[in-house]
Amino acid sequence: MEKIFNETGESGKFRTFRNRLLFLVANKQELERAIDNAREFRAIQNILNSPNRLQDLSESQLKHVGSHIK
């Protein structure tokens, strides 16, 4: 981490301007939940972008999809 903070990219030159560096790491349970949420989001986006898929949904499914639009 110190090397990343002090040196630039592949060239390894000294950084003139040192911005702050933050590593954000989720625990396993939260990571799995985030992945599930991302999958659901992408699935809903695919449905919303396809008029044919929207027509195939039941009323309760449309409500579920609609509840995620914000």
C-alpha positions as CSV (number, residue, x, y, z in Angstrom):
1,M,0.0,0.0,0.0
2,E,2.8,2.3,0.7
3,K,4.2,1.8,-2.8
4,I,0.8,2.6,-4.3
5,F,0.7,5.8,-2.2
6,N,4.2,7.0,-3.1
7,E,4.6,5.9,-6.7
8,T,2.5,6.3,-9.9
9,G,1.1,3.5,-12.1
10,E,3.5,1.2,-14.0
11,S,6.3,3.7,-14.4
12,G,6.8,3.8,-10.6
13,K,7.6,7.5,-10.7
14,F,7.4,9.5,-7.4
15,R,3.9,11.0,-7.0
16,T,3.9,14.8,-7.0
17,F,0.4,15.0,-5.8
18,R,-0.6,12.5,-3.2
19,N,-4.3,12.0,-2.9
20,R,-5.8,9.9,-0.2
21,L,-6.1,6.2,-0.8
22,L,-9.0,4.2,0.8
23,F,-9.6,0.5,0.6
24,L,-13.1,-0.5,1.3
25,V,-13.6,-4.2,2.1
26,A,-16.9,-5.9,2.8
27,N,-17.2,-9.0,4.9
28,K,-18.2,-12.2,3.1
29,Q,-21.9,-11.9,4.1
30,E,-22.2,-8.3,2.9
31,L,-20.3,-9.1,-0.3
32,E,-22.7,-11.9,-1.2
33,R,-25.7,-9.6,-0.5
34,A,-24.2,-6.9,-2.7
35,I,-23.6,-9.4,-5.5
36,D,-27.2,-10.6,-5.2
37,N,-28.5,-7.0,-5.2
38,A,-26.5,-6.2,-8.3
39,R,-27.8,-9.3,-10.1
40,E,-31.4,-8.4,-9.2
41,F,-30.8,-4.8,-10.4
42,R,-29.4,-6.0,-13.7
43,A,-32.3,-8.4,-14.2
44,I,-34.8,-5.7,-13.5
45,Q,-33.0,-3.3,-15.9
46,N,-33.2,-6.0,-18.6
47,I,-36.9,-6.5,-18.0
48,L,-37.6,-2.7,-18.1
49,N,-35.7,-2.4,-21.4
50,S,-37.7,-5.1,-23.1
51,P,-41.4,-4.4,-23.8
52,N,-42.0,-8.0,-24.6
53,R,-40.8,-9.1,-21.2
54,L,-42.9,-6.5,-19.5
55,Q,-46.0,-7.9,-21.2
56,D,-45.3,-11.4,-20.0
57,L,-45.2,-10.4,-16.3
58,S,-48.1,-10.9,-13.9
59,E,-49.6,-8.0,-11.9
60,S,-47.7,-9.0,-8.8
61,Q,-44.5,-9.3,-10.7
62,L,-45.0,-5.8,-12.2
63,K,-45.5,-4.5,-8.7
64,H,-42.3,-6.1,-7.6
65,V,-40.4,-4.6,-10.5
66,G,-42.1,-1.2,-10.0
67,S,-41.1,-1.1,-6.4
68,H,-37.4,-1.2,-7.4
69,I,-37.7,1.8,-9.7
70,K,-36.4,4.9,-8.0
